[in-house]
Amino acid sequence: MGNQMKKTKKQKKNISHNPQVESVKACFGEPKAKPYDPTDFKI
């Protein structure tokens, strides 16, 4: 189990390493705690 978890963690890190992709994902793909704020959206 420990080895499998380590593998998954490494894979995830490699996939979501791009900060721009992460920003887009945070804005559109994933649910947010706070409502959408146009002034908070910077690229």
N, CA, C, O and CB atoms as a CASP TS submission, in Angstrom:
PFRMAT TS
TARGET T0000
AUTHOR 0000-0000-0000
METHOD Language model
MODEL 1
PARENT N/A
ATOM      1  N   MET     1       0.832  -1.207   0.000  1.00  0.00           N
ATOM      2  CA  MET     1       0.000   0.000   0.000  1.00  0.00           C
ATOM      3  C   MET     1       0.869   1.261   0.000  1.00  0.00           C
ATOM      4  O   MET     1       0.589   2.214  -0.727  1.00  0.00           O
ATOM      5  CB  MET     1      -0.942   0.004   1.222  1.00  0.00           C
ATOM      6  N   GLY     2       1.908   1.259   0.808  1.00  0.00           N
ATOM      7  CA  GLY     2       2.768   2.436   0.901  1.00  0.00           C
ATOM      8  C   GLY     2       3.441   2.759  -0.427  1.00  0.00           C
ATOM      9  O   GLY     2       3.532   3.922  -0.822  1.00  0.00           O
ATOM     10  N   ASN     3       3.915   1.713  -1.114  1.00  0.00           N
ATOM     11  CA  ASN     3       4.590   1.921  -2.394  1.00  0.00           C
ATOM     12  C   ASN     3       3.617   2.463  -3.439  1.00  0.00           C
ATOM     13  O   ASN     3       3.961   3.348  -4.224  1.00  0.00           O
ATOM     14  CB  ASN     3       5.222   0.608  -2.887  1.00  0.00           C
ATOM     15  N   GLN     4       2.398   1.920  -3.438  1.00  0.00           N
ATOM     16  CA  GLN     4       1.388   2.358  -4.411  1.00  0.00           C
ATOM     17  C   GLN     4       1.028   3.828  -4.191  1.00  0.00           C
ATOM     18  O   GLN     4       0.876   4.588  -5.148  1.00  0.00           O
ATOM     19  CB  GLN     4       0.120   1.478  -4.310  1.00  0.00           C
ATOM     20  N   MET     5       0.894   4.213  -2.943  1.00  0.00           N
ATOM     21  CA  MET     5       0.538   5.591  -2.612  1.00  0.00           C
ATOM     22  C   MET     5       1.645   6.545  -3.073  1.00  0.00           C
ATOM     23  O   MET     5       1.373   7.620  -3.607  1.00  0.00           O
ATOM     24  CB  MET     5       0.292   5.740  -1.088  1.00  0.00           C
ATOM     25  N   LYS     6       2.893   6.130  -2.855  1.00  0.00           N
ATOM     26  CA  LYS     6       4.036   6.951  -3.261  1.00  0.00           C
ATOM     27  C   LYS     6       4.007   7.164  -4.777  1.00  0.00           C
ATOM     28  O   LYS     6       4.260   8.266  -5.264  1.00  0.00           O
ATOM     29  CB  LYS     6       5.376   6.286  -2.826  1.00  0.00           C
ATOM     30  N   LYS     7       3.696   6.103  -5.511  1.00  0.00           N
ATOM     31  CA  LYS     7       3.631   6.164  -6.966  1.00  0.00           C
ATOM     32  C   LYS     7       2.564   7.172  -7.413  1.00  0.00           C
ATOM     33  O   LYS     7       2.812   8.008  -8.282  1.00  0.00           O
ATOM     34  CB  LYS     7       3.333   4.767  -7.549  1.00  0.00           C
ATOM     35  N   THR     8       1.388   7.080  -6.814  1.00  0.00           N
ATOM     36  CA  THR     8       0.277   7.967  -7.177  1.00  0.00           C
ATOM     37  C   THR     8       0.627   9.420  -6.887  1.00  0.00           C
ATOM     38  O   THR     8       0.330  10.309  -7.686  1.00  0.00           O
ATOM     39  CB  THR     8      -1.000   7.572  -6.417  1.00  0.00           C
ATOM     40  N   LYS     9       1.258   9.658  -5.743  1.00  0.00           N
ATOM     41  CA  LYS     9       1.629  11.015  -5.349  1.00  0.00           C
ATOM     42  C   LYS     9       2.593  11.619  -6.371  1.00  0.00           C
ATOM     43  O   LYS     9       2.446  12.768  -6.788  1.00  0.00           O
ATOM     44  CB  LYS     9       2.264  11.017  -3.941  1.00  0.00           C
ATOM     45  N   LYS    10       3.581  10.816  -6.759  1.00  0.00           N
ATOM     46  CA  LYS    10       4.580  11.281  -7.724  1.00  0.00           C
ATOM     47  C   LYS    10       3.907  11.617  -9.056  1.00  0.00           C
ATOM     48  O   LYS    10       4.209  12.639  -9.672  1.00  0.00           O
ATOM     49  CB  LYS    10       5.683  10.209  -7.930  1.00  0.00           C
ATOM     50  N   GLN    11       3.002  10.758  -9.489  1.00  0.00           N
ATOM     51  CA  GLN    11       2.308  10.963 -10.760  1.00  0.00           C
ATOM     52  C   GLN    11       1.497  12.253 -10.724  1.00  0.00           C
ATOM     53  O   GLN    11       1.528  13.045 -11.666  1.00  0.00           O
ATOM     54  CB  GLN    11       1.393   9.766 -11.077  1.00  0.00           C
ATOM     55  N   LYS    12       0.782  12.453  -9.642  1.00  0.00           N
ATOM     56  CA  LYS    12      -0.048  13.647  -9.505  1.00  0.00           C
ATOM     57  C   LYS    12       0.819  14.909  -9.537  1.00  0.00           C
ATOM     58  O   LYS    12       0.458  15.904 -10.166  1.00  0.00           O
ATOM     59  CB  LYS    12      -0.864  13.588  -8.196  1.00  0.00           C
ATOM     60  N   LYS    13       1.953  14.857  -8.859  1.00  0.00           N
ATOM     61  CA  LYS    13       2.862  16.005  -8.813  1.00  0.00           C
ATOM     62  C   LYS    13       3.354  16.353 -10.221  1.00  0.00           C
ATOM     63  O   LYS    13       3.443  17.524 -10.591  1.00  0.00           O
ATOM     64  CB  LYS    13       4.065  15.709  -7.881  1.00  0.00           C
ATOM     65  N   ASN    14       3.668  15.318 -10.993  1.00  0.00           N
ATOM     66  CA  ASN    14       4.163  15.542 -12.346  1.00  0.00           C
ATOM     67  C   ASN    14       3.077  16.132 -13.244  1.00  0.00           C
ATOM     68  O   ASN    14       3.357  16.981 -14.090  1.00  0.00           O
ATOM     69  CB  ASN    14       4.683  14.235 -12.941  1.00  0.00           C
ATOM     70  N   ILE    15       1.849  15.681 -13.057  1.00  0.00           N
ATOM     71  CA  ILE    15       0.754  16.146 -13.907  1.00  0.00           C
ATOM     72  C   ILE    15       0.418  17.607 -13.609  1.00  0.00           C
ATOM     73  O   ILE    15       0.299  18.418 -14.527  1.00  0.00           O
ATOM     74  CB  ILE    15      -0.491  15.264 -13.709  1.00  0.00           C
ATOM     75  N   SER    16       0.266  17.938 -12.340  1.00  0.00           N
ATOM     76  CA  SER    16      -0.208  19.283 -11.986  1.00  0.00           C
ATOM     77  C   SER    16       0.943  20.201 -11.574  1.00  0.00           C
ATOM     78  O   SER    16       0.820  20.991 -10.637  1.00  0.00           O
ATOM     79  CB  SER    16      -1.232  19.199 -10.852  1.00  0.00           C
ATOM     80  N   HIS    17       2.059  20.085 -12.286  1.00  0.00           N
ATOM     81  CA  HIS    17       3.217  20.912 -11.942  1.00  0.00           C
ATOM     82  C   HIS    17       3.152  22.281 -12.619  1.00  0.00           C
ATOM     83  O   HIS    17       3.778  23.237 -12.161  1.00  0.00           O
ATOM     84  CB  HIS    17       4.511  20.199 -12.337  1.00  0.00           C
ATOM     85  N   ASN    18       2.392  22.367 -13.708  1.00  0.00           N
ATOM     86  CA  ASN    18       2.278  23.626 -14.453  1.00  0.00           C
ATOM     87  C   ASN    18       1.377  24.597 -13.695  1.00  0.00           C
ATOM     88  O   ASN    18       0.195  24.301 -13.519  1.00  0.00           O
ATOM     89  CB  ASN    18       1.723  23.374 -15.882  1.00  0.00           C
ATOM     90  N   PRO    19       1.881  25.740 -13.240  1.00  0.00           N
ATOM     91  CA  PRO    19       1.094  26.690 -12.438  1.00  0.00           C
ATOM     92  C   PRO    19      -0.082  27.287 -13.203  1.00  0.00           C
ATOM     93  O   PRO    19      -1.138  27.540 -12.624  1.00  0.00           O
ATOM     94  CB  PRO    19       1.986  27.806 -11.947  1.00  0.00           C
ATOM     95  N   GLN    20       0.100  27.515 -14.509  1.00  0.00           N
ATOM     96  CA  GLN    20      -0.982  28.101 -15.304  1.00  0.00           C
ATOM     97  C   GLN    20      -2.153  27.123 -15.394  1.00  0.00           C
ATOM     98  O   GLN    20      -3.312  27.513 -15.246  1.00  0.00           O
ATOM     99  CB  GLN    20      -0.479  28.478 -16.724  1.00  0.00           C
ATOM    100  N   VAL    21      -1.843  25.857 -15.637  1.00  0.00           N
ATOM    101  CA  VAL    21      -2.880  24.832 -15.703  1.00  0.00           C
ATOM    102  C   VAL    21      -3.588  24.729 -14.355  1.00  0.00           C
ATOM    103  O   VAL    21      -4.807  24.567 -14.293  1.00  0.00           O
ATOM    104  CB  VAL    21      -2.278  23.463 -16.109  1.00  0.00           C
ATOM    105  N   GLU    22      -2.808  24.824 -13.279  1.00  0.00           N
ATOM    106  CA  GLU    22      -3.391  24.770 -11.941  1.00  0.00           C
ATOM    107  C   GLU    22      -4.352  25.926 -11.719  1.00  0.00           C
ATOM    108  O   GLU    22      -5.416  25.742 -11.127  1.00  0.00           O
ATOM    109  CB  GLU    22      -2.293  24.789 -10.879  1.00  0.00           C
ATOM    110  N   SER    23      -3.988  27.124 -12.191  1.00  0.00           N
ATOM    111  CA  SER    23      -4.844  28.298 -12.026  1.00  0.00           C
ATOM    112  C   SER    23      -6.159  28.112 -12.767  1.00  0.00           C
ATOM    113  O   SER    23      -7.231  28.387 -12.228  1.00  0.00           O
ATOM    114  CB  SER    23      -4.130  29.561 -12.524  1.00  0.00           C
ATOM    115  N   VAL    24      -6.068  27.643 -14.006  1.00  0.00           N
ATOM    116  CA  VAL    24      -7.272  27.422 -14.814  1.00  0.00           C
ATOM    117  C   VAL    24      -8.153  26.374 -14.155  1.00  0.00           C
ATOM    118  O   VAL    24      -9.376  26.509 -14.114  1.00  0.00           O
ATOM    119  CB  VAL    24      -6.901  26.987 -16.252  1.00  0.00           C
ATOM    120  N   LYS    25      -7.512  25.318 -13.637  1.00  0.00           N
ATOM    121  CA  LYS    25      -8.249  24.255 -12.970  1.00  0.00           C
ATOM    122  C   LYS    25      -8.962  24.798 -11.735  1.00  0.00           C
ATOM    123  O   LYS    25     -10.108  24.443 -11.461  1.00  0.00           O
ATOM    124  CB  LYS    25      -7.307  23.104 -12.585  1.00  0.00           C
ATOM    125  N   ALA    26      -8.270  25.661 -10.995  1.00  0.00           N
ATOM    126  CA  ALA    26      -8.838  26.223  -9.776  1.00  0.00           C
ATOM    127  C   ALA    26     -10.023  27.136 -10.103  1.00  0.00           C
ATOM    128  O   ALA    26     -10.997  27.203  -9.352  1.00  0.00           O
ATOM    129  CB  ALA    26      -7.764  26.999  -8.993  1.00  0.00           C
ATOM    130  N   CYS    27      -9.923  27.839 -11.239  1.00  0.00           N
ATOM    131  CA  CYS    27     -10.985  28.784 -11.604  1.00  0.00           C
ATOM    132  C   CYS    27     -12.199  28.068 -12.194  1.00  0.00           C
ATOM    133  O   CYS    27     -13.337  28.454 -11.930  1.00  0.00           O
ATOM    134  CB  CYS    27     -10.455  29.813 -12.605  1.00  0.00           C
ATOM    135  N   PHE    28     -11.957  27.019 -12.996  1.00  0.00           N
ATOM    136  CA  PHE    28     -13.061  26.408 -13.735  1.00  0.00           C
ATOM    137  C   PHE    28     -13.362  24.969 -13.317  1.00  0.00           C
ATOM    138  O   PHE    28     -14.524  24.592 -13.169  1.00  0.00           O
ATOM    139  CB  PHE    28     -12.756  26.441 -15.200  1.00  0.00           C
ATOM    140  N   GLY    29     -12.303  24.161 -13.125  1.00  0.00           N
ATOM    141  CA  GLY    29     -12.513  22.723 -12.965  1.00  0.00           C
ATOM    142  C   GLY    29     -12.940  22.296 -11.574  1.00  0.00           C
ATOM    143  O   GLY    29     -13.788  21.415 -11.432  1.00  0.00           O
ATOM    144  N   GLU    30     -12.370  22.901 -10.548  1.00  0.00           N
ATOM    145  CA  GLU    30     -12.612  22.427  -9.192  1.00  0.00           C
ATOM    146  C   GLU    30     -13.562  23.351  -8.439  1.00  0.00           C
ATOM    147  O   GLU    30     -13.571  24.558  -8.678  1.00  0.00           O
ATOM    148  CB  GLU    30     -11.297  22.304  -8.436  1.00  0.00           C
ATOM    149  N   PRO    31     -14.362  22.795  -7.533  1.00  0.00           N
ATOM    150  CA  PRO    31     -15.289  23.604  -6.730  1.00  0.00           C
ATOM    151  C   PRO    31     -14.537  24.543  -5.791  1.00  0.00           C
ATOM    152  O   PRO    31     -13.493  24.184  -5.245  1.00  0.00           O
ATOM    153  CB  PRO    31     -16.225  22.698  -5.920  1.00  0.00           C
ATOM    154  N   LYS    32     -15.068  25.726  -5.612  1.00  0.00           N
ATOM    155  CA  LYS    32     -14.400  26.731  -4.780  1.00  0.00           C
ATOM    156  C   LYS    32     -15.231  27.034  -3.537  1.00  0.00           C
ATOM    157  O   LYS    32     -16.451  26.875  -3.540  1.00  0.00           O
ATOM    158  CB  LYS    32     -14.152  28.024  -5.583  1.00  0.00           C
ATOM    159  N   ALA    33     -14.559  27.472  -2.480  1.00  0.00           N
ATOM    160  CA  ALA    33     -15.251  27.810  -1.242  1.00  0.00           C
ATOM    161  C   ALA    33     -15.932  29.170  -1.369  1.00  0.00           C
ATOM    162  O   ALA    33     -17.037  29.376  -0.866  1.00  0.00           O
ATOM    163  CB  ALA    33     -14.270  27.808  -0.056  1.00  0.00           C
ATOM    164  N   LYS    34     -15.247  30.100  -2.054  1.00  0.00           N
ATOM    165  CA  LYS    34     -15.803  31.448  -2.180  1.00  0.00           C
ATOM    166  C   LYS    34     -16.419  31.647  -3.572  1.00  0.00           C
ATOM    167  O   LYS    34     -16.019  30.970  -4.520  1.00  0.00           O
ATOM    168  CB  LYS    34     -14.707  32.512  -1.918  1.00  0.00           C
ATOM    169  N   PRO    35     -17.377  32.557  -3.707  1.00  0.00           N
ATOM    170  CA  PRO    35     -18.017  32.831  -4.999  1.00  0.00           C
ATOM    171  C   PRO    35     -17.045  33.457  -5.997  1.00  0.00           C
ATOM    172  O   PRO    35     -15.983  33.951  -5.618  1.00  0.00           O
ATOM    173  CB  PRO    35     -19.219  33.752  -4.804  1.00  0.00           C
ATOM    174  N   TYR    36     -17.420  33.430  -7.272  1.00  0.00           N
ATOM    175  CA  TYR    36     -16.551  33.949  -8.339  1.00  0.00           C
ATOM    176  C   TYR    36     -16.388  35.455  -8.220  1.00  0.00           C
ATOM    177  O   TYR    36     -17.362  36.195  -8.081  1.00  0.00           O
ATOM    178  CB  TYR    36     -17.117  33.590  -9.723  1.00  0.00           C
ATOM    179  N   ASP    37     -15.123  35.898  -8.279  1.00  0.00           N
ATOM    180  CA  ASP    37     -14.820  37.326  -8.180  1.00  0.00           C
ATOM    181  C   ASP    37     -13.938  37.730  -9.363  1.00  0.00           C
ATOM    182  O   ASP    37     -12.781  37.316  -9.431  1.00  0.00           O
ATOM    183  CB  ASP    37     -14.117  37.659  -6.823  1.00  0.00           C
ATOM    184  N   PRO    38     -14.464  38.534 -10.298  1.00  0.00           N
ATOM    185  CA  PRO    38     -13.714  38.919 -11.508  1.00  0.00           C
ATOM    186  C   PRO    38     -12.396  39.627 -11.192  1.00  0.00           C
ATOM    187  O   PRO    38     -11.441  39.506 -11.959  1.00  0.00           O
ATOM    188  CB  PRO    38     -14.570  39.823 -12.380  1.00  0.00           C
ATOM    189  N   THR    39     -12.324  40.353 -10.094  1.00  0.00           N
ATOM    190  CA  THR    39     -11.104  41.073  -9.739  1.00  0.00           C
ATOM    191  C   THR    39     -10.036  40.098  -9.234  1.00  0.00           C
ATOM    192  O   THR    39      -8.851  40.430  -9.203  1.00  0.00           O
ATOM    193  CB  THR    39     -11.403  42.146  -8.670  1.00  0.00           C
ATOM    194  N   ASP    40     -10.463  38.898  -8.840  1.00  0.00           N
ATOM    195  CA  ASP    40      -9.537  37.908  -8.316  1.00  0.00           C
ATOM    196  C   ASP    40      -8.917  37.073  -9.435  1.00  0.00           C
ATOM    197  O   ASP    40      -7.979  36.308  -9.210  1.00  0.00           O
ATOM    198  CB  ASP    40     -10.246  37.005  -7.322  1.00  0.00           C
ATOM    199  N   PHE    41      -9.458  37.234 -10.644  1.00  0.00           N
ATOM    200  CA  PHE    41      -9.048  36.413 -11.772  1.00  0.00           C
ATOM    201  C   PHE    41      -7.932  37.102 -12.539  1.00  0.00           C
ATOM    202  O   PHE    41      -8.174  38.039 -13.300  1.00  0.00           O
ATOM    203  CB  PHE    41     -10.239  36.125 -12.697  1.00  0.00           C
ATOM    204  N   LYS    42      -6.681  36.621 -12.329  1.00  0.00           N
ATOM    205  CA  LYS    42      -5.536  37.238 -13.000  1.00  0.00           C
ATOM    206  C   LYS    42      -4.718  36.184 -13.722  1.00  0.00           C
ATOM    207  O   LYS    42      -4.377  35.152 -13.145  1.00  0.00           O
ATOM    208  CB  LYS    42      -4.656  37.998 -11.993  1.00  0.00           C
ATOM    209  N   ILE    43      -4.399  36.446 -14.997  1.00  0.00           N
ATOM    210  CA  ILE    43      -3.518  35.531 -15.740  1.00  0.00           C
ATOM    211  C   ILE    43      -2.444  36.358 -16.425  1.00  0.00           C
ATOM    212  O   ILE    43      -1.585  35.806 -17.112  1.00  0.00           O
ATOM    213  CB  ILE    43      -4.321  34.678 -16.787  1.00  0.00           C
TER
END
